[in-house]
Amino acid sequence: MGAADSVPGVSGGTVALILGHYHRLVAAISHFDSRALAFARSGQWRRLVTHIDLRFLIALGMGVGIAILSLASLLHWLLENKLPGTLAVFMGLIIASIWIVARQIRSWSPAAWGAMVLGTSVGYVISSLSPLAGEPGYLYLFFSGVIAITAMILPGISGSFVLVLLGVYHHVIGLVKALPRGDLDLEGFIEMVVFATGCAIGLASFSRVLRWLLEHYQNVTFACLLGLMVGSLKRVWPLQQPTPETINEKFSHRVFEFVPVSEWSQPIVPLLLLGIGAATLVLVLEWLSVHLYRSQQTAVASNVED
């Protein structure tokens, strides 16, 4: 999830779906509520840990944080120097994820079809937008965190790509890269705190809404998420390249244009193989997660019978 969230392309929510812990993640985050606060005030720490699934969140948070800090530079190098192959991998990941999400939809009602069309339209429009420009202030950074973290938890929309559209991606990723090196000054530290606060508030607020939707309108919600993933495929289409006027700029500020297959200078077969390999990896991971879950359920049932 951390690797996906650190670059504009694949949503961390998509990876959570692939690995089979999306529902658990949404439920755990949404449990930061008044009940959790009451447990903390009364010193019922064990019940608080259980209520918010703290061990799961710590393990997941450590993995995400380590990945963002350690892989951000590598993934950006790949986007700068191996763009077609990297996008082909991302597209394979998303296509396989679309199939996994489609399996979550138990019945295709008119409402579900409408939600999928709406999600596809929104995902396509977001993927087609051009980045904004300008130096971000504290308030803008705060609301950028709120919006980006909301997108990050949704499969199909990359939170990093939303930061690109808002024009703060390069600024925020610069703060993240400076943090482990100890190069942050006081101004940068304050900006990091403001952005992180926006992320925390946005995550705590939106996760409750998303959990309620999954509990009461699961088919429609997953159909909308499926549409978001389909619409986002435009952003990771491998046969695109920077326009000439932006070719010397950083990836986070480049403008891309689609290139006809007949004009593409690189071989298509390696891109297809990379995409197929990424999709196969996703399907294998999904099969393993389902197999592991069923094994755990069987073990629990056996213990109860004993």
C-alpha positions as CSV (number, residue, x, y, z in Angstrom):
1,M,0.0,0.0,0.0
2,G,2.8,2.4,0.8
3,A,4.5,1.8,-2.5
4,A,1.3,2.4,-4.4
5,D,0.4,5.5,-2.4
6,S,3.8,7.1,-2.9
7,V,3.5,7.6,-6.7
8,P,0.7,8.8,-8.9
9,G,-0.8,5.6,-10.4
10,V,-2.3,2.9,-8.2
11,S,-4.5,3.5,-5.1
12,G,-3.5,2.0,-1.8
13,G,-7.2,1.1,-1.4
14,T,-6.8,-1.1,-4.5
15,V,-3.9,-2.9,-2.9
16,A,-5.9,-3.4,0.3
17,L,-8.6,-5.0,-1.8
18,I,-6.1,-7.3,-3.6
19,L,-4.7,-8.5,-0.3
20,G,-8.1,-9.0,1.3
21,H,-8.1,-6.6,4.2
22,Y,-10.0,-3.7,2.8
23,H,-13.1,-4.2,5.0
24,R,-11.0,-4.6,8.1
25,L,-9.0,-1.5,7.3
26,V,-12.1,0.6,6.9
27,A,-13.7,-0.8,10.0
28,A,-10.6,-0.2,12.1
29,I,-10.2,3.4,11.0
30,S,-13.9,4.2,11.5
31,H,-13.7,2.9,15.2
32,F,-11.8,6.1,16.2
33,D,-15.1,7.4,17.6
34,S,-16.7,8.5,20.9
35,R,-16.6,4.9,22.2
36,A,-12.9,4.8,21.7
37,L,-12.5,8.1,23.4
38,A,-14.6,6.8,26.4
39,F,-12.3,3.7,26.7
40,A,-9.3,6.0,26.7
41,R,-10.7,8.4,29.3
42,S,-11.6,5.5,31.7
43,G,-8.3,3.8,31.2
44,Q,-9.8,0.7,29.6
45,W,-6.7,0.2,27.4
46,R,-7.3,-3.4,26.5
47,R,-10.8,-2.8,25.3
48,L,-9.6,0.3,23.4
49,V,-6.9,-1.8,21.6
50,T,-9.5,-4.4,20.6
51,H,-12.1,-1.8,19.6
52,I,-9.8,0.0,17.1
53,D,-7.9,-3.2,16.1
54,L,-4.7,-1.4,17.1
55,R,-2.3,-4.3,16.4
56,F,-3.5,-4.5,12.8
57,L,-3.2,-0.7,12.3
58,I,0.3,-0.6,13.8
59,A,1.5,-3.4,11.6
60,L,-0.1,-1.9,8.5
61,G,1.0,1.6,9.4
62,M,4.6,0.5,9.9
63,G,4.6,-1.2,6.5
64,V,3.1,1.8,4.7
65,G,5.5,4.2,6.4
66,I,8.6,2.2,5.7
67,A,7.6,1.7,2.0
68,I,6.9,5.4,1.5
69,L,10.2,6.4,3.0
70,S,12.4,3.8,1.4
71,L,10.7,3.2,-2.0
72,A,9.7,6.7,-3.0
73,S,13.0,7.5,-4.7
74,L,13.1,4.2,-6.6
75,L,9.6,4.4,-7.8
76,H,10.1,8.0,-9.0
77,W,13.3,6.9,-10.8
78,L,11.2,4.2,-12.6
79,L,8.6,6.8,-13.6
80,E,11.3,9.1,-14.8
81,N,13.3,6.5,-16.7
82,K,11.1,3.5,-17.3
83,L,7.7,5.1,-17.7
84,P,6.0,2.7,-20.2
85,G,7.0,-0.4,-18.4
86,T,6.0,1.0,-15.0
87,L,2.6,2.1,-16.3
88,A,2.1,-1.3,-17.9
89,V,2.7,-2.9,-14.5
90,F,0.2,-0.5,-12.9
91,M,-2.4,-1.2,-15.6
92,G,-2.0,-4.9,-15.0
93,L,-2.5,-4.4,-11.3
94,I,-5.7,-2.4,-11.8
95,I,-7.2,-4.7,-14.4
96,A,-6.8,-7.7,-12.2
97,S,-8.2,-5.7,-9.3
98,I,-11.3,-4.8,-11.4
99,W,-12.0,-8.5,-11.7
100,I,-11.6,-9.0,-8.0
101,V,-14.0,-6.1,-7.1
102,A,-16.5,-7.3,-9.7
103,R,-16.7,-10.6,-7.8
104,Q,-17.8,-8.6,-4.7
105,I,-21.0,-7.5,-6.4
106,R,-23.7,-10.1,-5.7
107,S,-26.4,-8.7,-8.0
108,W,-26.4,-6.1,-10.8
109,S,-29.5,-3.9,-10.1
110,P,-30.2,-0.7,-12.1
111,A,-28.8,1.2,-9.1
112,A,-25.6,-0.8,-9.3
113,W,-25.2,-0.2,-13.1
114,G,-25.9,3.6,-12.5
115,A,-23.3,3.7,-9.8
116,M,-20.7,2.0,-12.0
117,V,-21.4,4.5,-14.8
118,L,-21.1,7.4,-12.4
119,G,-17.9,6.0,-10.9
120,T,-16.4,5.4,-14.4
121,S,-17.2,9.0,-15.4
122,V,-15.7,10.5,-12.2
123,G,-12.6,8.4,-12.5
124,Y,-12.1,9.3,-16.2
125,V,-12.6,13.0,-15.5
126,I,-10.2,13.0,-12.6
127,S,-7.6,11.1,-14.6
128,S,-7.9,13.7,-17.4
129,L,-7.4,16.8,-15.3
130,S,-4.2,18.9,-15.5
131,P,-2.2,19.9,-12.4
132,L,-2.7,23.2,-10.7
133,A,0.3,25.5,-10.0
134,G,1.4,27.7,-7.2
135,E,3.0,27.5,-3.7
136,P,0.6,26.0,-1.1
137,G,-0.3,27.8,2.1
138,Y,-1.1,26.1,5.4
139,L,-4.9,26.0,4.8
140,Y,-4.4,24.7,1.3
141,L,-2.1,22.0,2.5
142,F,-4.6,21.0,5.2
143,F,-7.5,20.6,2.7
144,S,-5.1,18.9,0.3
145,G,-4.5,16.3,3.0
146,V,-8.2,15.8,3.6
147,I,-9.0,15.3,-0.1
148,A,-5.9,13.1,-0.9
149,I,-6.5,10.7,2.0
150,T,-10.1,10.4,1.1
151,A,-9.0,9.3,-2.4
152,M,-6.3,7.1,-1.1
153,I,-8.7,4.9,0.8
154,L,-10.9,4.5,-2.3
155,P,-9.8,1.8,-4.8
156,G,-9.2,3.2,-8.2
157,I,-8.2,6.8,-7.3
158,S,-4.6,7.4,-6.3
159,G,-4.2,9.9,-3.5
160,S,-0.8,10.9,-4.9
161,F,-2.4,11.7,-8.2
162,V,-4.9,13.9,-6.5
163,L,-2.0,15.7,-4.9
164,V,-0.6,16.1,-8.4
165,L,-3.9,17.7,-9.6
166,L,-3.9,20.0,-6.6
167,G,-0.3,21.1,-7.4
168,V,1.2,20.1,-4.1
169,Y,2.6,16.6,-4.9
170,H,6.2,17.8,-5.6
171,H,6.1,19.9,-2.4
172,V,4.8,17.2,-0.1
173,I,7.1,14.4,-1.5
174,G,10.0,16.8,-1.0
175,L,9.0,17.0,2.7
176,V,8.7,13.2,2.9
177,K,12.2,12.7,1.4
178,A,13.7,15.3,3.7
179,L,12.3,13.8,6.8
180,P,14.5,10.7,7.2
181,R,17.6,12.7,6.3
182,G,16.9,15.3,9.0
183,D,16.8,18.1,6.5
184,L,13.4,19.6,7.5
185,D,13.5,23.1,8.9
186,L,10.9,24.5,11.2
187,E,8.7,25.7,8.3
188,G,8.9,22.3,6.7
189,F,8.1,20.6,9.9
190,I,5.0,22.8,10.4
191,E,3.9,22.1,6.9
192,M,4.3,18.4,7.5
193,V,2.2,18.6,10.7
194,V,-0.5,20.6,8.9
195,F,-0.7,18.2,6.0
196,A,-0.7,15.1,8.3
197,T,-3.5,16.7,10.5
198,G,-5.6,17.1,7.4
199,C,-5.0,13.5,6.4
200,A,-6.0,12.2,9.9
201,I,-9.2,14.2,10.0
202,G,-10.2,13.3,6.5
203,L,-9.5,9.6,7.1
204,A,-11.4,9.5,10.4
205,S,-14.4,11.3,8.9
206,F,-14.7,9.6,5.5
207,S,-14.0,6.0,6.8
208,R,-17.3,6.2,8.8
209,V,-19.2,7.1,5.7
210,L,-17.6,4.4,3.7
211,R,-18.1,1.8,6.3
212,W,-21.8,2.7,6.5
213,L,-22.1,2.5,2.7
214,L,-20.5,-1.0,2.7
215,E,-22.8,-2.2,5.4
216,H,-26.0,-0.9,3.9
217,Y,-25.4,-0.6,0.2
218,Q,-22.5,-3.0,-0.5
219,N,-23.5,-3.8,-4.1
220,V,-24.0,-0.2,-5.2
221,T,-20.8,1.0,-3.3
222,F,-18.6,-1.7,-4.9
223,A,-20.2,-1.0,-8.3
224,C,-19.1,2.7,-7.9
225,L,-15.7,1.7,-6.8
226,L,-15.4,-0.6,-9.8
227,G,-16.3,2.3,-12.0
228,L,-13.6,4.5,-10.4
229,M,-11.0,1.8,-11.2
230,V,-12.2,1.5,-14.8
231,G,-12.1,5.2,-15.3
232,S,-8.6,5.5,-13.8
233,L,-7.1,3.2,-16.4
234,K,-6.7,6.2,-18.7
235,R,-4.0,7.6,-16.3
236,V,-1.9,4.4,-16.5
237,W,-2.2,3.7,-20.2
238,P,1.4,2.7,-21.2
239,L,1.4,4.2,-24.6
240,Q,1.7,7.8,-23.5
241,Q,4.6,10.2,-23.2
242,P,5.3,13.8,-22.0
243,T,4.4,16.5,-24.4
244,P,7.4,18.3,-25.9
245,E,7.0,21.5,-23.8
246,T,7.1,19.6,-20.5
247,I,9.6,16.8,-21.3
248,N,12.3,18.3,-19.1
249,E,10.1,18.8,-16.1
250,K,9.6,16.4,-13.2
251,F,7.0,13.7,-13.5
252,S,4.8,15.3,-10.9
253,H,4.3,18.3,-13.2
254,R,4.3,16.7,-16.7
255,V,1.4,16.8,-19.1
256,F,0.9,13.5,-21.0
257,E,-0.5,12.8,-24.4
258,F,-1.6,9.5,-25.9
259,V,0.6,8.1,-28.6
260,P,-0.8,5.9,-31.4
261,V,0.6,2.4,-31.5
262,S,2.0,2.9,-35.0
263,E,4.1,5.9,-33.7
264,W,5.4,4.2,-30.5
265,S,9.1,3.5,-30.7
266,Q,9.3,0.8,-28.0
267,P,8.2,-2.9,-28.5
268,I,4.7,-3.7,-27.5
269,V,5.3,-7.3,-26.4
270,P,7.4,-6.5,-23.3
271,L,4.7,-4.1,-22.1
272,L,2.1,-6.8,-22.6
273,L,4.2,-9.3,-20.7
274,L,4.8,-6.8,-17.8
275,G,1.0,-6.1,-17.6
276,I,0.1,-9.8,-17.7
277,G,2.8,-10.6,-15.1
278,A,1.4,-7.9,-12.8
279,A,-2.2,-9.1,-13.2
280,T,-1.1,-12.7,-12.6
281,L,0.7,-11.7,-9.4
282,V,-2.5,-9.9,-8.2
283,L,-4.6,-13.0,-8.9
284,V,-2.2,-15.3,-7.1
285,L,-2.1,-13.0,-4.1
286,E,-5.9,-12.9,-4.0
287,W,-6.1,-16.7,-4.2
288,L,-3.5,-17.0,-1.4
289,S,-5.4,-14.5,0.8
290,V,-8.7,-16.4,0.3
291,H,-7.0,-19.7,0.9
292,L,-5.4,-18.4,4.1
293,Y,-8.7,-16.9,5.3
294,R,-10.5,-20.2,4.8
295,S,-7.7,-22.1,6.6
296,Q,-8.0,-19.8,9.5
297,Q,-11.8,-20.1,9.6
298,T,-11.5,-23.9,9.5
299,A,-8.9,-23.8,12.4
300,V,-11.2,-21.6,14.5
301,A,-14.2,-23.9,13.9
302,S,-12.1,-27.0,14.9
303,N,-11.0,-25.3,18.1
304,V,-14.6,-24.4,18.9
305,E,-15.7,-28.0,18.4
306,D,-12.9,-29.3,20.6
